[in-house]
Amino acid sequence: MAINRRQALLGAAALGAVGAARPAFAADDVVIGCVYPMSGSNAQTGVDARNALETAASIVNDKHDLDLLCAKTAGLDKLGGAKIKLVFADHQADPQKGRAEAERLITQEKVAAIVGTYHSSVAATVSASCERYGVPFVAADSSSPSLHKRNLKYFFRPAAHDEFFTAAMFDFLDEKRKGGARIETIALFFEDTIFGTDSSNVQRKLAAERGYKIAADVKYRANSPSLTSEAQQLKSADADVLMPSSYTNDALLLVKTMTELGYKPKNMIAQAAGFAEKPVYDAVGDKLEGLISRASFALDLAPKRPSIAAVNDMYKARSQRDLNDNTSREVMALLVLADAINRAASTDGAKIRDALAATKIAGDQTIMPWRGVEFGADGQNNLCDPVLIQYLGGKFVTIFPTALAAQPAKWPMNG
């Protein structure tokens, strides 16, 4: 029997209704750009970031029995089960290279958002490019306080910045003072990019406000071939507390140079960065027994938040190392972004941006010691309470705040 045009259209409509109940093909991947140092002196940082971000993508893409964002479904359920696809770009610790790579990811790879960048100087240029294109940028691990003060609408940072971290350092020093410790002088040692400069500015300000004397204020050129003169200045000052802000290679060189000069600081409280990196402790860990670092993450809080151990196991299977301050922030940055994309039910930059701005996440849905994640109008999360951790017996333990401490601090570090 011949089928007329009306019957054919009705048949097509019926097939369409059946198809609507069950997708005929897989949802498109959601492409996220990841801009990190994948070569050069900070290449290991990039490798670690890749492992952390791929761990987070696995949490989103596969079903897990974890009380974490996007973990309990396979893929983004509001986008038909779409998977997160990561595309990595190498900024080589160069802000202009970072800018160029961000623009390539946006215009050629068609990324929905970008995560990065470890170096605050690179985060500044990458986030500016994202702003021009209307693409959300999530600063996973760049801690310069100036980054969120530029009136950018597409900039978001779930983790703390150096004003938070430095306040925690001085709160700890104040507490030690109240307990009878003699702490009068501080030495600042910082590299000359935006990270070190901003860090030292905050430390200088808080030292003045809290009544600590700056015994040495040493700025050095990042990736300098020698730090002998600078280390000699620190030794001569012999401050009660040395506060370094350095990336990995500089941290290694500083410790080796201090050892050569026979200088053992009474105490060191570091702005993480290189002093949170495994290669430093593999090489000179015996010289850093008792070092205190600020942190967003503490592995020994796992009994209080079971997801910490599970995610650490996933990360360790990829990297053969534990999560640290940097990699934990990278995991959370991607999970926060994925949650926003899912709530937006879209890969449109403006819709993702609005979803990020509306984020309200409870602290127990993170692997961090945070109260939660809620972004202010400037894109900064103000619920991301930091901790202080101390390197003791070959591992870091939480020593501050007291309510979260696994054990009391060793003080002084040397003495």
N, C-alpha and C positions, 0 to 999 in steps of 0.2 A: 504494500500500500504506500502511496506517495505521501511524503511528509511536507505539509505546507509551511510557510515562513513563520506563522504564528506558533505552530507546534514546536518548531525548532527553537524559537526564542524561549518558550516555556521550559523546554528540556534543558536549555543552557542555564536558565535561572535556577532550576532544581539542582543541577550539578554544582552551581555556585554556592547554594545554601549548604550542601553537603561539605563542600570544600572549606567553608567558613568555620565549620566545627572542628576541622583537623587541618593544620597547615600542610600545604602540598610540598613545601620545601623548607629547609632549615632557615632560621632567622639569620640575617646578615651579622657578621662579627662587628663588635664595637671596637674601633681602632684607637688605642691610646699611645701617644708618643712619650718616650722616656729619654730624657737628655742628661747624659752622665759622662764622666771622664772614662772612656773605655781604652785609652792608650796613654802612654807617657808615665810620669812619676806617680800619678794617682790611679793607675789602671786597676789596681786591686779593689779600690773603692767602687769603681764601676762594675767589676765582676760581682762584688758582694751585693750591690744594688740590683743588678739583674736577677740574682738568685732570690732576693727578697721580694721583688716585684712579681717574679714568676710564681713564687709561693702564694702571694696574695691573689694572683689571677687564678691559680688552681683552687683556692678557697671559693672564689666566685663561680668558676666554670663547672666544678664538680660538687656533688652533694656531700655535706659534712655535718656530723652531729656536734656542732660547735655553736655556742651562744655568741656568734659574731655576725656582723653585717653580711648579708647575701650568702651566708654559708649553707643554709638549710635547703636551698633549691639549686638545681643544676642550671647555671646560667642566670641571666636577668629575666625573671619571670614576667615582668611587665613589658618586656620587649620580645616575647615569644621564645624565651630561653636562649637569647643571643649570648654568645661567648665574648669575653674580653680578649682582644688580640693586642699584644704589645709590640711596638716597633721602636728599636733602640737607635739612638744617634750619639755620636762621640763629640763632646765639646772640647776635649783636650785641655781643660782648665783655662780656656780662652773665651772671654765674654763675647767677642765678635764672632768667633766660630759657633758659639752657642746660639747667637742670634740667627745666623745663617741656617743652622740645622733646624731650629724651631720653625723658621719660615718654609723650609723644604718640607718638613713634616706636615705643616698646615696646608700648603698649596699642592703638594704632590701626593703625599700619603693620605690626605684627607682625614687627619686625626680628629676625634671628637674633643679631646683635651690633651694637655701635656702635664707630665709629672717630672720633677727634678729638684735640684740639679747638683746638690752637695755644696758646690762653691757658691757663696752668696753673690759674688761679683757676676757670675754667670746667670744666676737667678734674676738679677736686676735687668739684664738685657732680654732674656727669654720671656719674662713676664710682660715686658713692654711690648714685645712683638705679639704676644698672645692678645694683649689688650687691643692692639690695632686691628686684629683680625676677628675679634669677638669670640675667642677660644679660651675656655677656662684653663688657668694654670694653678696647679696645686704644688706648693712648696713643701716638699716632703721633709727635708733635712737641712735647709739653708736657714741660719738662725740670726742673721743680721736684723736688728730692730728697725732699720730704716726701710726694709722691703715693704712693710704693710702701711707705710705712712705716705704713700704717693698718690692717694685718691684713685686707685685702680679698682674697677668694678669686677674684673675677672680674676683677681688674685685671691687665693685662699691658702691659709697655713693652719693645719690641724695641731701642730706641735708648738712647743714654747719657743720664744726667741730669747736673745741673750740678756734682755732686761729681767725676764723671769728667772733665768738661770743664775744670773749674778746676784739677784736679790736672795735666792736660796743660799748661795755661798756666804753672803754677809750675815744672813739669819743664823747660819751655823756658827760662824765666828763669834757673833754676839752671844750665842748660847754658851760657847766654850769660855768666853770671857766671864760670863755670869757664874760659871762653875769654878772660876779661879785661875784659868789659863792666862798666861801673860802673852798677849798678842797686841803689838803696837805698830809694827811696820809691815808694809807690803811692797813687793817688787812686781812690776808689770813687764811682761815680755810678749810682744805681739807682732804678727806679720803685717805688711803694709797694704793688703787689699781691704776691701770693705768689711770682711769678716773680722780681721784683727783690729782694724781701726774702730769700728763700732763697738766691739767688745771692750777695748781699752777705755773708750769714752764713758761707758756705763760703769766700769770698775772704778775709774777715777772719781766719778760723781758720787758713787755710793761710799767710797772710802772717806771722802770729805764729809759727807753727811753723817757717817757712823763713827767718825773720830779715829780713823786709821791714817798713819803717815805713809806717804809714798816714798820709799827709800831708793827705788830705782824705777825709771820709766823708759824702757828700752824697746824701741821700734827697729825692726830689721827687714831687709828685703826678702820677700818670699822666694823660696828655692835658692837661697844664697849658698855658694860653695863652702863658705866658712862662717862659723859663728863664734870664733875664738874671742874676738874683742867684746862681743855682746855678753858671752858667758863670763868673761872676766869682770865686767861691770856688775853682773848679778852676784858674783862671788864676793866682790869688794863690799857691796851693800849688805850682804848677809841678812836679808830681811827675815822676819818671822814667818812669812808666807810668800811663796813664789806663785804667781798666777800667770801661766802661759796660755796663749791663744795661737796655736800652730797646727798646720796640716801635717800629714804623716811623715814625709821626708824631713821636714824641719824639726819635728818632734824627735825623730831618731838622731839627727845631727846634734841637737841641743844636749840630749842625754849623754851621748858619746863625748862631746866636748867638755861638759861639766865633769865627767869621770876623769878625763885626761888632765883637767886642772885641779883635781882633788876637791871639787866642790860638791858637798852634799847639802841640799836645802833642808832647813829644819822641817818645812812642810810644803807640799805642792797641792794646789787646788786648780785643776785644769778646766778649760772651756771645751772639754771633750775633743771633737775633731780628731787630730792625729793621736791624741792620748786616749781615744776610744777604739783604736784600730789594732787588730790582732798582730799584724806584722811588727808593730813596735814592741809588743810584749814578748813575741817570739825572739826578738833580737836583744832587747835590753830589759826584759821584765825584772830581772834580779836587781836592777838599779832603781826600780820604781815601786818596790814594796812599800805600801803605805800611801801611795799617791791617791788623792781624792779627785774625782771628776764629777761634774754635773751630768745629769742624764734625764732622758725621758722614760727610760725603761729599766726594769730590774728583774732579772731572771729568777731571783729568790723570792719574788712575790707570787710564784706559780701556785703555792698552796691556797692563796686567797682568790686567784683567778685561774681556774683549770685550763682555760683556752691558751694560756701562755705556754704551758708545757707542750700541748699538742701542736701549736704553730711552730714552736722552737724545733720540735722533732721533724716537722715537714721541711723547715728551712735547713736544718742540719743534714738531712738526707741529700740535699742538693749541693751544699757548700762545704760539708765536713767541719763546720764551725757553728758556735752558738750565735743567736741573735745578739746584737749590741745596740748602742744608742742610735746609730745611723740606720741600721737595717730594720729595726723595729718601727721606726718612724716611716720608713718606706713602705712597709707592709700596711700600716694604718692609713697612709695617704691614699693608696690605691683602693682600699676597702671603703673609705669615706667617699671617694670619687665614684666608685661603682654603685654605692648606695644612692647617691644623688642622681646618677644617670638612670637608675632603675625607677626612682620616684618620678623623674621627669618623663619617663617612658618615651624618650626621644634622644637623638644624637645632635640635636640643634644646640649650638653653643649658648644662646640666650636662655633657653629652657633649662639647660644643665646649670648654668650660672644661678638662675633663680632657685633651683632645687638645692644647690650648695648653700645659698644664703639662708634657706629655710631649715637647714640641718639641725636636728635635735637628737643627739645620741647619748644614751646613758653610759657612764664610765665602765660599767660591768659588761658592756658590749665591745670593749676594746681590750687590747693586751697591755695597756699602759696603766700607770697609777693615776689616771686622770679622773676628774669628777664627771667629765663628759666632753662632747664636742658641740659647740654652738658658736657660730661665727658672728663677730660684730660687723658693723657697717664697713669697717676697713679690711675685712676678710681674715682677721686674726681670731683664732679660738682662744678664749680667755679662761677656759676650764681645764687647761693642760698643766696641772701642777707638776713641777719637776721633783726629782730626788737627787741626793748625792750618794755616790757609790765609791767604795775604797778597794784598792787592789791589795788583797791579803791572801797569802798562801797560794798564789797562782790563779786567783779568780777574783772577780768583783763581788762585793757584798754591799747591801744597802745599809747606810749608816745615818741617814737623815731624810725626812723628818723622823723624830723619835717614834711616832706612832706606826711608822712603816719599817723601822730599822730591824734588820736581822741580827745585828750585834752592835755594841758601842764602837765608836771610832778609835783607832789607834792614834794617839796624839801625845807627843809630836811624832811625825813620820820617822825622823831620824833623831835619836837622842834618848 
